[in-house]
Amino acid sequence: MTQTSSRARTVGEFEPAARPGPLDTALRTVEIVIPVYNEEHSLPGCVRTLHARLHERFPFPWRIAVANNASTDRTLEVARALAAELSGVSVVHLDRKGRGLALRTVWGASEADIVVYMDVDLSTGLDGLLPLVAPLASGHSDLAIGSRLAPGARTVRGPRREFVSRCYNRLIRLTHGARFSDAQCGFKAARTEILRPLLEKTRDDAWFFDTELLLLAEHNGLRIHEVPVDWVEDIDTRVDVVSTAAEDLRGLWRMARLKSSGAARIPLPRRPRPAAEHPDAVLAPDSGRSRLTWETGCFIAIGIVSTLGQALLYWLLRGWWPPALANLVSLLVLTVVNTEANRRLTFRRSQTGIGRAHLGAGALFVVGYLVTSGAVLLFRESRPHASAAAETLVLMAASVVVTALRFLVLRLAVFRGHTS
């Protein structure tokens, strides 16, 4: 963990819940962190608005922490004045910049059961705060994120930022198979007991911290709850889009290497298996048969689509290239697509990383290329005047054999011993 010097922090008691109710428990304390850098003008409005909302409507004991990231203006002075004026507000000063650094420092030392962070501009509507915290307080979820891209979200922002945000989140889903929709919305929460082991593994001190944390959480099987939010862009931002995008790309590459090496695995308490609530529920037998049925059926479906896709690509390329080269390119492209589809769908319960999966597929690619190319070349030798369509049929037949072999090797070797 990155070390940083900080001034002593005086932490007060949690403020009482505004309205006790079915969600309120004495143990579910919440600390909300606001990271700031040179925000002397925005900070008072943010803290006072949030403080009033929490006092009026928030059903959990709470406190606010302003995390000052080495501001060079009067932000620290303003923050301390607010802490002296308002109950339940404290200040943490760090000597270095970085949102990730601030969150790792304050969250890692928090005594609260649930920690939250939000941006100082309050771009995310505060009506989303209780839906963010509630699934963590109940124990249903481990982390919760506000999403500007989830169904039901409403956003007001310019086309440039909208385009960059959507492209970045698409890139995360493409490269890491992530299932969360919005990595960078400044509105997140986590159960502290689950969060601490993740913080020990995170390395980024800046804007990539959010993505890194979510990728680690999802990679380790934690449940992430998404809240569609109302979000209004504040153009008075400290974010340098170009440099941040470059850092994010480097971070995604670093996370891919971490996951492929197995170093992203964190020992965390596992949730118990799902159990029926109804006392008279009739349950299917707990055996491996249903899993095998799913894997076989899904693999066959993906195999059919892949075989047809390879045949189509081969037929298109055959007009320009000789059989061996057309088969090489078509098989390479469809092997990557096939492997990723099987990793995400057929063996979705597996914990095998993307590196191991594609490494195993690479070995199978060599076998598949030799078998399919050999079949096509033998056919050309025996039928030198055959049409490209006939070649394609031979290729499809050989691909069926290769597909069956792929299933056996993937299930018995690549993913064996890695299912949860």
C-alpha positions as CSV (number, residue, x, y, z in Angstrom):
1,M,0.0,0.0,0.0
2,T,1.3,3.5,-0.8
3,Q,2.3,5.3,2.3
4,T,1.6,9.0,2.8
5,S,2.1,11.5,5.6
6,S,-1.0,13.1,7.0
7,R,-1.9,15.3,9.9
8,A,-3.7,14.0,12.9
9,R,-7.4,13.6,12.5
10,T,-9.9,14.2,15.2
11,V,-12.8,11.8,14.7
12,G,-16.1,12.4,16.5
13,E,-19.0,10.3,17.2
14,F,-21.4,9.2,14.5
15,E,-24.4,11.5,14.0
16,P,-27.7,9.7,14.9
17,A,-30.1,8.4,12.3
18,A,-32.7,10.9,11.1
19,R,-35.7,8.6,11.3
20,P,-35.4,5.1,12.8
21,G,-37.1,2.5,10.8
22,P,-36.8,-1.1,9.4
23,L,-33.5,-0.3,7.7
24,D,-31.9,1.2,10.8
25,T,-29.5,-0.9,12.9
26,A,-27.2,0.4,15.6
27,L,-24.3,-1.4,14.0
28,R,-24.6,-0.1,10.4
29,T,-22.6,3.1,10.7
30,V,-21.8,5.0,7.5
31,E,-18.8,7.3,6.7
32,I,-19.0,9.5,3.6
33,V,-15.7,10.7,2.2
34,I,-15.4,13.8,0.0
35,P,-12.0,13.9,-1.8
36,V,-11.0,17.5,-2.7
37,Y,-8.2,19.4,-4.4
38,N,-8.3,23.2,-4.6
39,E,-12.1,23.3,-4.0
40,E,-12.3,26.2,-1.6
41,H,-15.4,27.6,-3.5
42,S,-17.3,24.3,-4.0
43,L,-16.7,22.7,-0.7
44,P,-19.0,24.8,1.6
45,G,-22.0,24.2,-0.6
46,C,-21.3,20.5,-0.9
47,V,-20.8,19.9,2.8
48,R,-23.7,22.0,4.0
49,T,-26.1,20.4,1.4
50,L,-25.0,16.9,2.3
51,H,-25.1,17.6,6.0
52,A,-28.7,18.9,5.9
53,R,-29.8,15.9,3.8
54,L,-28.3,13.4,6.1
55,H,-29.8,15.1,9.2
56,E,-33.3,15.2,7.6
57,R,-33.6,11.9,5.8
58,F,-30.7,9.4,6.3
59,P,-31.8,6.4,8.5
60,F,-28.3,5.3,9.6
61,P,-25.7,6.8,12.0
62,W,-23.3,8.8,9.8
63,R,-20.4,11.1,9.6
64,I,-18.6,13.1,6.9
65,A,-14.9,13.2,6.2
66,V,-13.3,15.8,3.9
67,A,-10.1,14.4,2.4
68,N,-7.9,17.2,1.4
69,N,-5.4,16.2,-1.3
70,A,-2.5,18.7,-0.9
71,S,-4.6,21.6,-2.0
72,T,-2.6,24.8,-2.7
73,D,-5.5,27.2,-2.1
74,R,-7.6,27.8,1.1
75,T,-9.4,24.4,0.8
76,L,-7.9,23.0,4.1
77,E,-8.8,26.2,6.0
78,V,-12.3,26.1,4.7
79,A,-12.7,22.4,5.5
80,R,-11.5,22.9,9.1
81,A,-13.9,25.8,9.5
82,L,-16.8,23.6,8.3
83,A,-15.7,20.8,10.7
84,A,-15.8,23.3,13.6
85,E,-19.2,24.6,12.5
86,L,-21.0,21.3,11.7
87,S,-21.3,18.3,13.9
88,G,-20.3,15.0,12.4
89,V,-17.7,16.5,10.0
90,S,-14.0,15.8,10.1
91,V,-11.0,16.7,8.0
92,V,-8.0,14.5,6.8
93,H,-5.1,16.3,5.2
94,L,-2.7,14.4,2.8
95,D,0.5,15.8,1.5
96,R,0.1,14.3,-1.9
97,K,-2.6,14.5,-4.6
98,G,-4.7,11.6,-5.8
99,R,-8.3,10.6,-5.4
100,G,-7.3,6.9,-5.0
101,L,-4.7,7.8,-2.4
102,A,-7.3,9.8,-0.4
103,L,-9.9,7.0,-0.5
104,R,-7.4,4.3,0.3
105,T,-6.2,6.3,3.3
106,V,-9.5,7.3,4.8
107,W,-11.5,4.2,3.9
108,G,-8.7,2.0,5.2
109,A,-8.7,3.7,8.6
110,S,-12.5,4.1,8.9
111,E,-14.3,2.5,11.9
112,A,-17.6,2.7,10.0
113,D,-19.4,-0.5,8.8
114,I,-20.0,1.1,5.4
115,V,-17.9,3.7,3.6
116,V,-19.1,5.9,0.8
117,Y,-17.5,8.5,-1.4
118,M,-18.9,11.2,-3.6
119,D,-17.5,14.0,-5.7
120,V,-17.5,17.5,-4.2
121,D,-19.6,18.9,-7.1
122,L,-22.5,16.8,-6.1
123,S,-23.1,15.9,-9.8
124,T,-24.8,12.7,-8.6
125,G,-28.3,13.4,-7.1
126,L,-28.4,12.7,-3.4
127,D,-31.7,10.8,-3.8
128,G,-29.4,7.9,-4.8
129,L,-27.6,7.8,-1.5
130,L,-30.0,5.6,0.4
131,P,-30.4,3.1,-2.5
132,L,-26.6,2.9,-2.6
133,V,-26.2,2.1,1.1
134,A,-29.3,0.0,1.8
135,P,-28.1,-3.3,0.0
136,L,-24.8,-3.1,1.9
137,A,-26.5,-2.5,5.2
138,S,-28.7,-5.6,4.7
139,G,-25.7,-7.7,3.7
140,H,-27.1,-8.5,0.3
141,S,-24.2,-6.8,-1.6
142,D,-20.5,-6.1,-1.0
143,L,-20.0,-2.9,-3.1
144,A,-22.5,-0.5,-4.6
145,I,-21.9,2.0,-7.4
146,G,-23.9,4.8,-9.0
147,S,-24.2,4.3,-12.7
148,R,-25.0,6.9,-15.4
149,L,-25.3,4.1,-18.0
150,A,-27.7,1.7,-16.2
151,P,-31.3,1.5,-17.3
152,G,-33.3,4.2,-15.6
153,A,-30.3,6.6,-15.2
154,R,-30.8,10.2,-16.3
155,T,-27.8,12.4,-17.2
156,V,-27.2,15.9,-18.4
157,R,-23.8,16.2,-20.0
158,G,-22.0,17.2,-23.1
159,P,-21.5,14.9,-26.1
160,R,-17.7,14.8,-25.6
161,R,-17.8,13.5,-22.1
162,E,-20.7,11.1,-22.9
163,F,-18.6,9.7,-25.8
164,V,-15.5,9.2,-23.7
165,S,-17.4,7.6,-20.9
166,R,-19.2,5.1,-23.0
167,C,-16.0,4.2,-25.0
168,Y,-14.0,3.7,-21.8
169,N,-16.7,1.4,-20.2
170,R,-17.0,-0.5,-23.4
171,L,-13.3,-1.0,-23.4
172,I,-13.4,-2.4,-19.9
173,R,-16.1,-4.9,-20.8
174,L,-14.3,-5.9,-24.0
175,T,-10.9,-6.4,-22.4
176,H,-11.8,-7.7,-18.9
177,G,-15.4,-9.1,-19.4
178,A,-16.6,-6.7,-16.7
179,R,-20.3,-6.8,-16.0
180,F,-20.7,-3.4,-14.2
181,S,-21.8,-0.6,-16.5
182,D,-20.1,2.5,-15.2
183,A,-16.6,2.4,-13.6
184,Q,-15.9,6.1,-13.1
185,C,-19.1,7.6,-11.6
186,G,-18.0,9.4,-8.4
187,F,-20.6,7.8,-6.2
188,K,-19.6,4.5,-4.6
189,A,-19.9,2.5,-1.3
190,A,-18.6,-0.7,0.2
191,R,-18.8,-2.8,3.3
192,T,-15.7,-2.0,5.2
193,E,-14.9,-5.6,6.2
194,I,-14.9,-6.7,2.6
195,L,-13.2,-3.6,1.3
196,R,-10.0,-3.7,3.4
197,P,-8.4,-6.8,1.7
198,L,-9.1,-5.1,-1.7
199,L,-7.5,-1.9,-0.6
200,E,-4.3,-3.8,0.3
201,K,-4.1,-5.0,-3.3
202,T,-4.9,-1.7,-5.1
203,R,-2.0,0.4,-6.3
204,D,-3.4,3.4,-8.3
205,D,-3.4,6.7,-6.4
206,A,-5.4,8.7,-9.0
207,W,-8.5,8.3,-11.2
208,F,-8.0,4.6,-12.2
209,F,-8.5,3.6,-8.5
210,D,-12.3,3.2,-9.1
211,T,-11.8,0.8,-12.0
212,E,-9.0,-1.1,-10.3
213,L,-11.2,-1.6,-7.2
214,L,-14.2,-2.8,-9.2
215,L,-12.1,-5.2,-11.4
216,L,-10.6,-6.7,-8.2
217,A,-14.0,-7.1,-6.6
218,E,-15.6,-8.7,-9.6
219,H,-12.5,-11.0,-10.2
220,N,-12.9,-12.2,-6.6
221,G,-16.6,-13.0,-6.9
222,L,-18.0,-10.1,-4.9
223,R,-21.5,-8.8,-5.5
224,I,-21.6,-5.3,-7.0
225,H,-25.0,-3.5,-6.8
226,E,-25.7,-0.8,-9.4
227,V,-27.9,2.2,-8.7
228,P,-29.2,4.2,-11.7
229,V,-28.6,7.8,-10.8
230,D,-29.5,11.3,-11.9
231,W,-26.3,13.0,-12.9
232,V,-25.7,16.6,-14.0
233,E,-22.3,17.6,-15.4
234,D,-20.4,20.3,-13.6
235,I,-17.9,21.8,-16.2
236,D,-15.7,23.2,-13.4
237,T,-13.6,20.1,-13.2
238,R,-10.0,19.3,-12.2
239,V,-9.8,16.3,-14.5
240,D,-7.4,16.3,-17.4
241,V,-9.2,14.0,-19.8
242,V,-6.2,13.1,-22.1
243,S,-3.7,12.3,-19.3
244,T,-6.4,10.4,-17.3
245,A,-7.3,8.3,-20.4
246,A,-3.7,7.4,-20.9
247,E,-3.3,6.4,-17.2
248,D,-6.5,4.3,-17.5
249,L,-5.2,2.4,-20.5
250,R,-2.0,1.6,-18.6
251,G,-4.0,0.6,-15.6
252,L,-6.2,-1.8,-17.6
253,W,-3.0,-3.5,-19.0
254,R,-1.6,-3.8,-15.5
255,M,-4.8,-5.3,-14.2
256,A,-4.9,-7.8,-17.1
257,R,-1.4,-9.0,-16.2
258,L,-2.2,-9.1,-12.5
259,K,-5.3,-11.3,-13.1
260,S,-3.6,-13.6,-15.6
261,S,-0.7,-14.2,-13.1
262,G,-3.2,-15.1,-10.3
263,A,-1.9,-12.3,-8.1
264,A,-5.3,-10.6,-8.2
265,R,-6.8,-13.5,-6.1
266,I,-7.6,-12.2,-2.6
267,P,-8.7,-14.5,0.4
268,L,-12.2,-13.2,1.2
269,P,-15.1,-14.8,3.1
270,R,-17.4,-16.5,0.6
271,R,-21.1,-16.2,0.6
272,P,-23.0,-19.4,1.4
273,R,-24.6,-21.2,-1.5
274,P,-28.1,-20.1,-2.4
275,A,-30.8,-21.9,-0.4
276,A,-34.6,-22.0,-0.8
277,E,-36.5,-19.9,1.6
278,H,-39.8,-21.8,1.3
279,P,-39.8,-24.8,3.7
280,D,-41.7,-27.0,1.2
281,A,-39.7,-26.1,-1.9
282,V,-38.9,-29.0,-4.3
283,L,-35.3,-28.7,-5.3
284,A,-33.4,-30.3,-8.1
285,P,-30.8,-32.8,-7.0
286,D,-27.4,-31.2,-6.3
287,S,-25.2,-33.0,-8.8
288,G,-22.8,-32.2,-11.6
289,R,-25.3,-33.3,-14.2
290,S,-27.0,-30.0,-14.6
291,R,-23.6,-28.2,-14.9
292,L,-22.5,-30.7,-17.5
293,T,-25.8,-30.3,-19.4
294,W,-25.3,-26.5,-19.4
295,E,-21.7,-26.7,-20.5
296,T,-22.4,-29.2,-23.3
297,G,-25.4,-27.3,-24.6
298,C,-23.7,-23.9,-24.5
299,F,-20.5,-25.2,-26.0
300,I,-22.4,-26.8,-28.9
301,A,-24.3,-23.6,-29.6
302,I,-21.1,-21.5,-29.5
303,G,-19.4,-24.2,-31.6
304,I,-22.1,-24.0,-34.3
305,V,-21.9,-20.3,-34.5
306,S,-18.1,-20.3,-34.5
307,T,-18.0,-23.0,-37.3
308,L,-20.4,-21.1,-39.4
309,G,-18.5,-17.9,-38.8
310,Q,-15.2,-19.5,-39.7
311,A,-16.7,-21.0,-42.8
312,L,-18.1,-17.6,-43.9
313,L,-14.8,-15.8,-43.2
314,Y,-12.9,-18.6,-45.0
315,W,-15.2,-18.4,-48.0
316,L,-14.7,-14.6,-48.2
317,L,-10.9,-14.7,-47.8
318,R,-10.6,-17.6,-50.2
319,G,-11.2,-15.3,-53.1
320,W,-7.9,-13.5,-52.4
321,W,-5.7,-16.0,-50.5
322,P,-4.6,-19.6,-50.9
323,P,-6.4,-22.3,-48.7
324,A,-3.8,-22.5,-46.0
325,L,-3.6,-18.7,-45.4
326,A,-7.4,-18.2,-45.6
327,N,-7.8,-21.0,-43.1
328,L,-5.1,-19.6,-40.7
329,V,-6.7,-16.2,-40.5
330,S,-10.3,-17.4,-40.2
331,L,-9.4,-20.0,-37.6
332,L,-7.3,-17.5,-35.6
333,V,-10.1,-14.9,-35.5
334,L,-12.8,-17.4,-34.6
335,T,-10.6,-19.1,-32.0
336,V,-10.3,-15.9,-30.0
337,V,-14.0,-15.2,-30.3
338,N,-14.9,-18.8,-29.4
339,T,-12.6,-18.9,-26.4
340,E,-13.9,-15.7,-24.9
341,A,-17.5,-16.8,-25.4
342,N,-16.9,-20.1,-23.7
343,R,-15.0,-18.4,-20.9
344,R,-17.9,-16.0,-20.2
345,L,-20.8,-18.4,-20.9
346,T,-20.0,-22.1,-21.0
347,F,-17.6,-22.1,-18.1
348,R,-19.0,-19.0,-16.4
349,R,-18.6,-20.5,-12.9
350,S,-14.9,-21.0,-13.5
351,Q,-12.4,-18.8,-11.8
352,T,-9.8,-19.4,-14.6
353,G,-8.4,-16.1,-15.7
354,I,-8.4,-14.7,-19.2
355,G,-4.7,-15.4,-19.6
356,R,-4.9,-19.1,-18.7
357,A,-8.0,-19.6,-20.9
358,H,-6.4,-18.0,-24.0
359,L,-3.1,-19.7,-23.4
360,G,-4.8,-23.1,-23.5
361,A,-6.8,-22.0,-26.5
362,G,-3.6,-21.1,-28.2
363,A,-2.3,-24.7,-28.0
364,L,-5.6,-25.9,-29.2
365,F,-5.4,-23.4,-32.1
366,V,-2.2,-25.1,-33.4
367,V,-3.9,-28.5,-33.3
368,G,-7.1,-27.2,-34.9
369,Y,-5.1,-25.5,-37.7
370,L,-3.1,-28.6,-38.4
371,V,-6.3,-30.8,-38.5
372,T,-8.4,-28.4,-40.6
373,S,-5.6,-27.4,-43.0
374,G,-4.6,-31.0,-43.4
375,A,-8.2,-32.0,-44.3
376,V,-8.5,-29.1,-46.8
377,L,-5.2,-29.9,-48.4
378,L,-5.9,-33.6,-48.7
379,F,-9.2,-32.8,-50.3
380,R,-7.5,-30.5,-52.8
381,E,-5.0,-33.3,-53.7
382,S,-7.8,-35.8,-54.3
383,R,-10.2,-33.3,-56.0
384,P,-8.0,-30.6,-57.6
385,H,-10.9,-29.1,-59.5
386,A,-13.4,-28.9,-56.6
387,S,-15.1,-25.6,-55.9
388,A,-14.5,-23.3,-53.0
389,A,-17.9,-24.3,-51.6
390,A,-16.9,-27.9,-51.5
391,E,-13.7,-27.0,-49.7
392,T,-15.8,-25.1,-47.2
393,L,-17.9,-28.1,-46.5
394,V,-14.8,-30.2,-45.8
395,L,-13.5,-27.4,-43.6
396,M,-16.7,-27.4,-41.6
397,A,-16.6,-31.2,-41.1
398,A,-13.0,-31.0,-39.8
399,S,-14.0,-28.1,-37.6
400,V,-16.7,-30.3,-35.9
401,V,-14.0,-32.7,-35.0
402,V,-11.8,-29.9,-33.7
403,T,-14.7,-28.5,-31.7
404,A,-15.3,-31.8,-29.9
405,L,-11.6,-32.0,-29.1
406,R,-11.7,-28.4,-27.8
407,F,-14.5,-29.1,-25.4
408,L,-12.8,-32.1,-23.9
409,V,-9.5,-30.3,-23.4
410,L,-11.1,-27.1,-22.1
411,R,-13.3,-28.9,-19.6
412,L,-10.8,-31.5,-18.4
413,A,-7.6,-29.5,-18.5
414,V,-7.9,-25.7,-18.9
415,F,-10.8,-25.2,-16.5
416,R,-10.4,-28.4,-14.4
417,G,-10.1,-27.7,-10.7
418,H,-11.0,-24.0,-11.2
419,T,-14.7,-24.1,-10.9
420,S,-16.4,-22.6,-7.8
